[in-house]
Amino acid sequence: MSKRRKFTPEFKSQVVLQLLSGEKSMAELCRQHQRTAQMIGNWKQQFLAAAAQVFEKGDTNSAEQLRIAELERMVGKLTMELEIAKKAFSLLAGMPPRNGR
């Protein structure tokens, strides 16, 4: 029973970038890494298909940053309200009762 080799995403992207940049040919990469042309071709297709997602993440990141900023403002506001309520309670607790009771 043979074990399948697993390659990290970093390794796959490095191989594909060498291919796309023209640094090495498909045959050279196949010989060097003992992989078939079909496998490296599949890696290339996956790489190119996911390339557009790199630029989409910036939009998601900015939306997340806006949400984080909004939540931080809400926390700050609630903290101030809590401090004011505590001060008001301490002032009112020290006052004598109105009706003499």
C-alpha positions in Angstrom: 0.0 0.0 0.0 1.6 3.3 -1.1 1.0 6.6 0.8 0.0 9.6 -1.2 2.3 12.6 -0.8 0.7 15.8 0.3 2.1 19.1 -0.8 1.6 22.4 1.1 -0.2 25.3 -0.6 3.1 27.3 -0.4 4.9 24.6 -2.3 2.2 24.3 -5.0 2.1 28.1 -5.5 5.9 28.2 -5.8 5.9 25.6 -8.5 3.1 27.3 -10.4 4.8 30.7 -10.2 8.0 29.1 -11.5 6.0 27.8 -14.4 4.0 31.0 -15.1 7.1 33.2 -14.9 8.9 31.1 -17.4 11.7 30.4 -14.9 11.3 26.7 -15.6 9.4 24.7 -18.2 6.8 22.2 -17.4 9.2 19.3 -18.2 11.9 20.7 -15.9 9.4 21.0 -13.0 8.1 17.5 -13.6 11.6 16.1 -13.5 12.7 18.1 -10.5 9.7 17.4 -8.3 8.9 13.9 -9.8 5.3 14.9 -10.6 3.2 14.5 -13.7 2.4 17.3 -16.1 -1.2 16.7 -15.4 -0.8 17.3 -11.7 1.2 20.5 -12.1 -1.4 21.6 -14.7 -4.2 21.0 -12.2 -2.3 23.1 -9.7 -2.0 25.8 -12.3 -5.7 25.8 -13.0 -6.5 26.0 -9.3 -4.1 28.8 -8.9 -5.5 30.8 -11.7 -9.1 30.1 -10.6 -8.4 31.4 -7.1 -6.4 34.5 -8.3 -9.5 36.7 -8.4 -10.2 36.0 -4.7 -7.0 37.7 -3.7 -8.5 41.0 -4.6 -12.0 40.2 -3.2 -10.6 39.7 0.3 -9.7 43.4 0.5 -13.4 44.3 0.3 -14.3 41.8 2.9 -11.5 43.0 5.1 -12.7 46.6 4.9 -16.2 45.6 5.7 -15.0 43.6 8.8 -12.9 46.6 9.8 -15.9 48.9 9.6 -17.9 46.4 11.8 -15.1 46.3 14.3 -14.9 50.1 14.5 -18.7 50.3 15.0 -18.6 47.7 17.8 -15.7 49.5 19.5 -17.7 52.8 19.4 -20.7 51.0 21.0 -18.5 49.5 23.7 -17.1 52.9 24.5 -20.5 54.5 24.7 -21.8 51.7 27.0 -18.8 52.0 29.2 -19.4 55.8 29.6 -23.1 55.2 30.4 -22.2 52.6 33.0 -19.7 55.0 34.7 -22.3 57.8 34.8 -24.9 55.4 36.2 -22.4 54.3 38.9 -21.6 57.9 39.9 -25.3 58.8 40.0 -26.0 55.8 42.2 -23.3 56.7 44.6 -24.5 60.3 44.8 -28.1 59.2 45.4 -27.2 56.6 47.9 -25.5 59.2 50.1 -28.5 61.5 50.2 -30.9 61.4 53.2 -34.4 60.1 52.4 -37.0 62.8 51.5 -39.9 61.9 53.7 -37.9 61.4 56.8 -38.1 57.7 56.5 
